[in-house]
Amino acid sequence: MPQLNPAPWLAILLFSWLMFLTIIPTKVMGHLYSNEPSVQSAEKPKPEPWNWPWY
């Protein structure tokens, strides 16, 4: 039964985890956002009542 032979699958598993832990985080952390978040005011806006047209 060839699926029980761990030799090729163990190498694939280790190589994929090596990629996930070394290459991908550096690419994700190096991403720059085009729109920087702005500070919102601490004052909450007053909600407007809804105009229900059917009553």
C-alpha positions in Angstrom: 0.0 0.0 0.0 1.9 3.1 -1.2 0.0 5.6 0.9 1.5 4.2 4.0 5.0 5.0 2.9 5.9 8.2 4.8 9.0 9.1 2.9 7.7 11.5 0.2 4.8 12.8 2.3 7.0 13.6 5.3 9.3 15.7 3.1 6.4 17.5 1.6 4.9 18.2 5.0 8.2 19.5 6.4 8.9 21.7 3.4 5.4 23.2 3.4 5.7 24.0 7.1 9.1 25.5 6.5 7.6 27.8 3.9 4.7 28.7 6.2 7.0 29.6 9.0 9.7 31.5 7.2 8.8 32.9 3.8 5.1 33.7 4.1 5.2 35.7 7.4 7.9 38.0 6.1 5.8 38.7 3.0 2.6 39.3 5.0 4.3 41.5 7.6 6.0 43.6 4.9 2.7 44.6 3.3 2.0 48.3 3.5 -1.5 49.6 3.7 -2.5 52.3 1.2 -4.9 54.0 3.6 -3.6 54.7 7.1 -6.3 54.5 9.8 -7.4 57.9 11.1 -8.2 58.6 14.7 -12.0 59.0 15.3 -13.4 61.5 17.7 -14.4 60.2 21.2 -17.8 61.9 20.8 -20.4 59.4 19.5 -22.8 60.7 16.8 -26.4 61.1 17.9 -28.6 58.5 16.0 -31.3 59.9 13.8 -34.8 58.4 14.2 -36.0 56.4 11.3 -38.8 57.7 9.0 -41.2 54.8 8.5 -43.2 55.7 5.4 -46.1 53.3 6.1 -47.5 54.7 9.3 
